[in-house]
Amino acid sequence: ETAQSIEPPKTCCDFQASGNLCDKQTCFSCNAVRETTSQTVRGTLLV
């Protein structure tokens, strides 16, 4: 997804059908789920 697009990213695997996350680093769907369920907090430090 880009700032100029209104289309959602295309699914590259069958995560929603199978329920299993794939290992592709370019898979937006699986990476979004993985990041949401992780216990890592991201932030920016301004010095």
FIKOLZA-1660 file (N, C-alpha, C; in steps of 0.1 Angstrom, whole numbers, plus 5000, padded with zeros to 4 digits):
% residues 47
   i   px   py   pz ch aa at
   1 5008 4988 5000  A  E  N
   1 5000 5000 5000  A  E CA
   1 5009 5012 5000  A  E  C
   2 5005 5022 4992  A  T  N
   2 5013 5034 4991  A  T CA
   2 5004 5046 4994  A  T  C
   3 5010 5058 4995  A  A  N
   3 5002 5070 4998  A  A CA
   3 4992 5073 4986  A  A  C
   4 4996 5069 4974  A  Q  N
   4 4988 5072 4963  A  Q CA
   4 4978 5062 4960  A  Q  C
   5 4979 5050 4966  A  S  N
   5 4969 5040 4963  A  S CA
   5 4958 5039 4973  A  S  C
   6 4946 5035 4968  A  I  N
   6 4935 5033 4977  A  I CA
   6 4932 5018 4978  A  I  C
   7 4939 5010 4971  A  E  N
   7 4938 4995 4971  A  E CA
   7 4945 4990 4983  A  E  C
   8 4940 4980 4990  A  P  N
   8 4947 4974 5001  A  P CA
   8 4958 4965 4995  A  P  C
   9 4968 4961 5003  A  P  N
   9 4979 4952 4998  A  P CA
   9 4973 4939 4994  A  P  C
  10 4978 4933 4983  A  K  N
  10 4974 4920 4979  A  K CA
  10 4979 4909 4988  A  K  C
  11 4971 4899 4991  A  T  N
  11 4975 4888 5000  A  T CA
  11 4984 4879 4992  A  T  C
  12 4995 4875 4998  A  C  N
  12 5005 4867 4990  A  C CA
  12 5004 4852 4995  A  C  C
  13 4996 4849 5005  A  C  N
  13 4995 4836 5009  A  C CA
  13 4980 4833 5013  A  C  C
  14 4978 4821 5018  A  D  N
  14 4964 4817 5022  A  D CA
  14 4963 4817 5038  A  D  C
  15 4968 4828 5044  A  F  N
  15 4967 4829 5058  A  F CA
  15 4953 4828 5064  A  F  C
  16 4944 4836 5057  A  Q  N
  16 4931 4837 5062  A  Q CA
  16 4923 4824 5060  A  Q  C
  17 4927 4816 5050  A  A  N
  17 4920 4803 5048  A  A CA
  17 4926 4792 5058  A  A  C
  18 4940 4792 5059  A  S  N
  18 4946 4781 5067  A  S CA
  18 4948 4785 5081  A  S  C
  19 4950 4798 5084  A  G  N
  19 4953 4802 5098  A  G CA
  19 4967 4802 5102  A  G  C
  20 4976 4797 5092  A  N  N
  20 4990 4796 5095  A  N CA
  20 4998 4808 5088  A  N  C
  21 5007 4814 5096  A  L  N
  21 5015 4825 5090  A  L CA
  21 5026 4820 5081  A  L  C
  22 5029 4827 5070  A  C  N
  22 5039 4822 5062  A  C CA
  22 5053 4829 5066  A  C  C
  23 5064 4825 5061  A  D  N
  23 5077 4830 5064  A  D CA
  23 5082 4841 5055  A  D  C
  24 5074 4845 5046  A  K  N
  24 5079 4855 5036  A  K CA
  24 5080 4869 5043  A  K  C
  25 5092 4875 5041  A  Q  N
  25 5094 4888 5046  A  Q CA
  25 5086 4899 5039  A  Q  C
  26 5081 4896 5027  A  T  N
  26 5074 4906 5019  A  T CA
  26 5059 4904 5020  A  T  C
  27 5054 4895 5028  A  C  N
  27 5040 4892 5030  A  C CA
  27 5034 4902 5040  A  C  C
  28 5027 4912 5035  A  F  N
  28 5021 4922 5044  A  F CA
  28 5012 4917 5054  A  F  C
  29 5003 4907 5050  A  S  N
  29 4993 4902 5059  A  S CA
  29 4999 4895 5071  A  S  C
  30 5008 4886 5068  A  C  N
  30 5014 4878 5079  A  C CA
  30 5023 4887 5088  A  C  C
  31 5031 4896 5082  A  N  N
  31 5039 4904 5090  A  N CA
  31 5031 4914 5098  A  N  C
  32 5020 4918 5094  A  A  N
  32 5011 4927 5102  A  A CA
  32 5006 4920 5114  A  A  C
  33 5002 4907 5112  A  V  N
  33 4997 4899 5123  A  V CA
  33 5008 4896 5133  A  V  C
  34 5020 4893 5127  A  R  N
  34 5031 4889 5136  A  R CA
  34 5035 4901 5144  A  R  C
  35 5035 4913 5138  A  E  N
  35 5039 4925 5146  A  E CA
  35 5028 4929 5156  A  E  C
  36 5016 4927 5153  A  T  N
  36 5005 4930 5162  A  T CA
  36 5006 4921 5175  A  T  C
  37 5009 4908 5173  A  T  N
  37 5009 4899 5184  A  T CA
  37 5022 4898 5192  A  T  C
  38 5032 4905 5187  A  S  N
  38 5045 4905 5194  A  S CA
  38 5044 4914 5206  A  S  C
  39 5053 4912 5215  A  Q  N
  39 5054 4920 5227  A  Q CA
  39 5064 4932 5226  A  Q  C
  40 5068 4935 5213  A  T  N
  40 5077 4946 5211  A  T CA
  40 5070 4959 5208  A  T  C
  41 5075 4969 5215  A  V  N
  41 5070 4983 5213  A  V CA
  41 5080 4991 5205  A  V  C
  42 5075 4997 5194  A  R  N
  42 5084 5005 5186  A  R CA
  42 5082 5020 5189  A  R  C
  43 5092 5027 5188  A  G  N
  43 5091 5041 5190  A  G CA
  43 5103 5049 5184  A  G  C
  44 5103 5062 5185  A  T  N
  44 5114 5070 5180  A  T CA
  44 5119 5079 5192  A  T  C
  45 5132 5079 5194  A  L  N
  45 5137 5088 5204  A  L CA
  45 5143 5100 5197  A  L  C
  46 5139 5112 5202  A  L  N
  46 5144 5124 5197  A  L CA
  46 5154 5130 5207  A  L  C
  47 5166 5132 5202  A  V  N
  47 5177 5136 5211  A  V CA
  47 5181 5150 5207  A  V  C
% end
